[in-house]
């Protein structure tokens, strides 16, 4: 209970718990008191500098102060920023958010190592993430393999927020250290040629060697809530050369290749549904008339049920951002369930596909990018 937590008033009891953590090791200490690893906050042992799991330390410390009652168990109180953090700080201990105790040198080395892997991935050259993790750790201050992987996920989140490609195997994870965001931005701006090469490689139009459509349909990503960057921090503007999302969507060669692939997918889908004759009526509208219809391909669910398909293609991973026009959004609302957005990803390697149906504005987070400027204002 939170009232129990308020009774902890002894800094020496907290220090005793920290000393025991040091003696038993992290695994032994957590097993002894029944706690899991902290997800957000660690407390620093002032005697050794070691970072320890904050909630477990508080639970054990209670037992050192009240020996007759024993330690608190995980269910006895809630952890986190509103409870354990202020309690430890009020007793004079330093609390660190996980991932934010890294030095400039550590962060810069990790960012450089990440971009080395990203460049290899963009060129489709094989590499081993575990081996590169192990090679990086001697440059860091005793960081674990898991902490380095988390930092790489943070870098992916920063790149995703900037509209740049990221390593597919490191799913973006937010709440990144401000120092990390600055380091990534500085790396990009100081090595524009290298990052440009990565972007160009990711846009490479390479038709898959095998056009198989078996098990290519996957679930769409879920919209996730992430922490916002501080409002006072200046947004980094990237040169057009590095504007990956816009370049990806404006690269008509890649878009056209993706639409051709979807035509093959539709043929297989309609044949599998027992309606092969409907494929003869499928119309590649964007190829025949150009963009502007609000969709790329007219296909069918049945002879009387059209399927309007807008295709978005990328060489990037599952959660890659894409651009959708106001015209396409308006048409999606008008067509309702007849509208299908086909998102084709990791196209050059082994294409996969997810679909969104109907009013996609309700299924995506939309960020305004451009405005039409004029000297006429609509009357209210």
C-alpha atoms as one frame of an Amber mdcrd trajectory, in Angstrom:
protein
   0.000   0.000   0.000   1.126   3.595  -0.666   0.664   4.436   3.039   3.243
   1.771   3.864   5.680   3.375   1.453   5.288   6.726   3.214   6.626   5.146
   6.406  10.038   4.531   4.858  12.142   7.363   6.303  15.600   5.844   6.848
  18.410   6.575   4.351  20.540   3.983   6.141  17.888   1.333   5.428  18.009
   2.199   1.732  21.808   2.012   1.822  21.605  -1.390   3.491  19.382  -2.590
   0.643  21.831  -1.204  -1.914  24.722  -2.972  -0.182  22.810  -6.239  -0.221
  22.068  -5.748  -3.916  25.798  -5.445  -4.464  26.500  -8.559  -2.393  23.854
 -10.837  -3.943  23.991  -9.492  -7.483  20.988  -8.287  -9.407  19.483 -11.693
 -10.164  19.906 -13.008  -6.632  18.529  -9.828  -5.039  15.446  -9.706  -7.236
  14.752 -13.400  -6.676  15.099 -13.018  -2.923  12.520 -10.225  -2.714  10.278
 -11.347  -5.586  10.639  -8.269  -7.805  11.116  -8.011 -11.554  13.582  -5.754
 -13.294  12.757  -2.053 -13.330  11.349  -0.865 -16.617  11.898   2.861 -16.153
  13.953   3.915 -13.116  17.140   2.851 -11.330  18.682   4.174  -8.114  22.426
   4.742  -7.867  24.440   3.269  -4.984  26.469   6.295  -3.799  29.262   4.017
  -2.536  29.884   2.166  -5.786  28.023   4.078  -8.524  26.103   0.896  -9.371
  22.555   1.347 -10.656  19.952  -0.822  -8.912  16.277  -1.590  -9.493  14.411
   1.180  -7.715  11.185  -0.544  -6.625  13.009  -3.630  -5.363  15.404  -1.461
  -3.339  12.536   0.390  -1.695  10.734  -2.855  -0.844  13.869  -4.333   0.716
  14.721  -1.096   2.530  11.368  -1.157   4.287  12.333  -4.504   5.793  15.659
  -3.122   7.003  13.882  -0.231   8.760  11.031  -2.355  10.132  12.659  -5.710
  10.835   9.624  -7.064  12.682   7.355  -6.436   9.677   9.751  -7.516   6.950
  10.149  -6.192   3.399   7.347  -4.948   1.197   6.315  -7.212  -1.643   5.664
  -6.012  -5.216   1.887  -5.984  -4.701   2.178  -3.877  -1.535   2.913  -0.619
  -3.376   3.118   0.886  -6.816   6.407   1.918  -8.374   7.295   4.662 -10.768
   7.631   8.379 -11.137   4.852   9.320  -8.717   5.817   7.048  -5.813   9.222
   5.366  -5.616  11.148   8.112  -7.412  10.202  11.004  -5.070  10.616   8.735
  -2.031  14.205   7.837  -2.919  15.011  11.418  -3.898  13.624  12.739  -0.615
  16.005  10.389   1.201  18.968  11.798  -0.709  19.485   9.180  -3.426  19.983
   9.752  -7.140  17.356   8.179  -9.391  18.103   7.715 -13.084  15.647   7.013
 -15.876  16.841   3.919 -17.718  19.021   4.881 -20.666  19.653   8.477 -19.569
  22.907   7.995 -17.695  24.959   7.545 -20.845  27.863   9.897 -21.533  28.435
  11.855 -24.742  31.246   9.502 -25.768  29.085   6.423 -25.178  26.153   7.865
 -27.099  28.308   8.985 -30.040  29.968   5.561 -30.278  26.577   3.820 -30.231
  25.121   6.124 -32.877  28.136   5.540 -35.142  27.852   1.767 -34.698  24.129
   1.929 -35.491  24.711   3.814 -38.748  27.367   1.315 -39.790  24.746  -1.440
 -39.496  22.111   0.684 -41.213  24.423   1.268 -44.179  25.073  -2.476 -44.480
  21.351  -3.219 -44.285  20.571  -0.594 -46.921  23.071  -2.271 -49.275  21.631
  -5.683 -48.348  25.003  -6.850 -47.037  24.820  -9.455 -44.231  25.993  -8.671
 -40.703  25.536 -10.112 -37.220  23.841  -7.838 -34.675  25.073  -9.823 -31.668
  28.681  -9.677 -32.834  28.479  -5.944 -33.407  26.848  -5.473 -30.012  29.727
  -7.356 -28.394  32.311  -5.303 -30.329  30.701  -2.048 -29.182  30.380  -2.803
 -25.462  34.134  -2.474 -24.631  33.795   1.197 -25.663  31.015   1.677 -23.107
  30.976   1.724 -19.309  30.077  -1.878 -18.602  26.782  -1.719 -20.482  24.865
  -4.952 -20.901  23.839  -6.427 -24.218  20.208  -5.588 -23.446  20.983  -1.948
 -22.627  22.811  -1.527 -25.944  19.885  -3.081 -27.821  17.511  -0.699 -26.052
  19.676   2.249 -27.080  19.582   1.013 -30.678  15.776   0.869 -30.447  15.826
   4.454 -29.181  17.908   5.464 -32.211  15.349   3.781 -34.478  12.622   5.864
 -32.826  14.592   9.084 -33.394  15.116   8.232 -37.074  11.490   7.261 -37.516
  10.461  10.615 -36.044  12.706  12.365 -38.570  11.250  10.435 -41.502  14.479
   8.496 -42.101  14.993   4.737 -42.559  15.917   2.644 -39.544  17.161  -0.888
 -38.894  14.267  -3.300 -39.273  15.495  -5.541 -36.449  15.446  -2.713 -33.902
  11.803  -1.784 -33.424  11.480   1.927 -32.565  11.165   2.557 -28.841  10.492
   6.072 -27.614  11.391   8.021 -24.477  14.912   8.571 -25.790  17.529  10.624
 -24.010  17.800  14.243 -25.216  21.544  13.701 -25.596  20.814  10.794 -27.936
  18.466  12.829 -30.124  21.046  15.577 -30.467  23.777  13.054 -31.290  21.684
  11.430 -34.026  20.815  14.801 -35.551  24.440  15.910 -35.462  25.584  12.664
 -37.080  23.070  13.075 -39.901  23.913  16.705 -40.602  27.686  16.195 -40.399
  27.620  13.102 -42.630  24.958  14.078 -45.131  26.684  12.231 -47.994  26.782
   8.951 -46.063  23.171   9.251 -44.920  22.192  10.221 -48.468  23.772   7.005
 -49.714  21.699   5.047 -47.198  18.531   6.797 -48.343  19.366   6.190 -52.003
  20.074   2.517 -51.336  16.765   2.152 -49.499  14.986   3.599 -52.550  16.639
   1.140 -54.915  14.029  -0.283 -57.265  14.823  -3.962 -57.304  12.001  -6.243
 -58.333  11.775  -9.338 -56.126  13.296 -12.375 -57.804  10.375 -14.601 -56.838
   6.834 -13.351 -57.250   5.149 -15.516 -54.663   2.025 -14.260 -52.936   1.705
 -17.017 -50.357   1.404 -15.768 -46.765   2.359 -12.199 -47.670  -0.664 -10.605
 -45.985   0.047  -9.512 -42.411  -1.673  -7.411 -39.744  -1.309  -3.646 -39.902
   0.740  -1.942 -37.170  -1.163  -0.464 -34.243  -1.067   3.267 -33.590   1.112
   3.743 -30.501   1.227   6.621 -28.043   4.757   7.943 -27.585   6.229  10.663
 -25.432   6.496  14.016 -27.143   9.815  15.776 -27.495  10.037  18.825 -25.262
   8.087  21.698 -26.772  11.030  24.034 -26.286  13.416  21.907 -28.336  13.964
  23.046 -31.924  12.786  20.675 -34.608  15.588  19.633 -36.931  14.834  20.377
 -40.589  16.391  17.978 -43.057  17.525  18.910 -46.569  15.427  17.522 -49.384
  18.243  15.079 -50.137  17.551  13.369 -46.812  13.750  13.669 -46.732  13.282
   9.918 -46.953   9.497   9.703 -46.621   8.848  12.276 -49.341  11.520  10.805
 -51.621  10.114   7.320 -51.148   6.593   8.331 -52.111   7.727  10.598 -54.958
   9.927   7.896 -56.465   7.561   6.804 -59.174   9.754   3.902 -60.233   9.375
   2.294 -56.820   5.686   3.157 -56.704   5.089   1.725 -60.153   6.959  -1.478
 -59.310   4.818  -1.868 -56.192   1.621  -1.367 -58.171   2.703  -4.035 -60.670
   3.320  -6.412 -57.787  -0.155  -5.676 -56.391  -1.682  -6.510 -59.766  -0.109
  -9.958 -59.440  -1.423 -10.217 -55.887  -4.943  -9.351 -57.074  -4.787 -12.002
 -59.780  -3.880 -14.659 -57.217  -6.518 -13.354 -54.773  -9.317 -13.427 -57.325
  -8.320 -16.856 -58.643  -8.215 -18.149 -55.072 -11.731 -16.783 -54.522 -12.971
 -18.685 -57.578 -13.451 -15.554 -59.725 -10.526 -15.571 -62.191 -12.680 -13.894
 -64.844 -12.838 -10.712 -62.713  -9.117 -10.180 -63.108  -9.738  -9.370 -66.769
 -11.746  -6.345 -65.585  -9.079  -5.033 -63.203  -7.993  -1.538 -64.259  -4.566
  -0.033 -63.474  -6.031   3.461 -63.260  -2.885   5.366 -62.266  -0.989   3.884
 -65.224  -3.771   4.664 -67.687  -4.830   8.082 -66.410  -2.086   9.165 -64.011
  -2.468  10.148 -60.357  -5.460  12.089 -59.101  -8.287   9.574 -59.007  -7.743
   8.951 -55.300  -6.703   5.343 -55.905  -4.321   3.400 -58.164  -6.088   0.159
 -59.092  -9.737  -0.753 -59.600 -10.274  -4.381 -58.615 -13.280  -6.353 -57.390
 -14.634  -8.324 -54.453 -17.523  -9.573 -56.575 -18.770  -8.579 -60.009 -20.989
  -5.943 -58.366 -18.564  -4.862 -55.620 -15.591  -2.746 -56.714 -12.411  -2.576
 -54.656 -10.558   0.741 -54.989  -6.896   0.135 -54.147  -4.352   2.819 -53.243
  -0.832   1.320 -53.193   1.971   2.591 -50.937   5.315   0.848 -51.481   8.545
   0.971 -49.504  11.742  -1.000 -49.175  11.576  -0.195 -45.465  10.096  -2.220
 -42.592   6.570  -2.823 -41.330   6.144   0.451 -39.412   7.670   2.779 -42.028
   5.772   6.043 -42.392   4.199   7.006 -45.703   2.586  10.021 -47.340  -1.109
  10.068 -48.149  -2.689  12.981 -49.977  -5.773  14.913 -48.995  -7.398  13.704
 -52.222  -6.769  10.080 -51.227  -8.151  10.670 -47.728 -11.270  12.331 -49.126
 -11.835   9.470 -51.569 -11.355   6.912 -48.774 -14.189   8.579 -46.840 -16.416
   8.728 -49.930 -15.794   5.132 -51.019 -16.144   3.822 -47.456 -15.539   0.049
 -47.239 -14.815  -0.178 -50.970 -11.538   1.678 -50.395  -8.449  -0.410 -49.575
  -5.009   0.977 -48.839  -2.367  -1.633 -49.656   0.899  -1.004 -47.842   3.651
  -3.066 -49.489   6.862  -3.109 -47.427  10.376  -4.620 -47.543   9.661  -4.730
 -51.274  13.089  -5.468 -52.727  13.861  -8.254 -50.246  10.673 -10.262 -49.744
   7.492  -8.206 -50.129   4.838  -8.296 -47.450   1.519  -6.501 -47.381  -1.000
  -5.141 -44.929  -4.261  -3.422 -45.797  -6.403  -0.697 -44.300 -10.046  -0.462
 -45.310 -12.485   2.407 -45.424 -11.815   5.775 -43.775  -8.104   5.363 -43.076
  -7.950   8.704 -41.229  -9.467   6.838 -38.269  -6.755   4.173 -38.404  -3.648
   6.332 -38.746  -1.949   9.202 -36.988  -1.903  12.001 -39.566   0.569  14.853
 -39.386   0.012  17.899 -41.658   2.993  18.569 -43.907   1.962  21.178 -46.494
  -0.573  23.973 -46.905  -2.096  25.683 -49.929  -1.605  29.427 -49.577  -4.000
  31.956 -51.088  -5.593  35.342 -50.360  -9.116  34.053 -50.047 -10.658  32.897
 -46.796 -13.904  30.951 -46.608 -16.736  32.694 -44.788 -17.917  30.974 -41.634
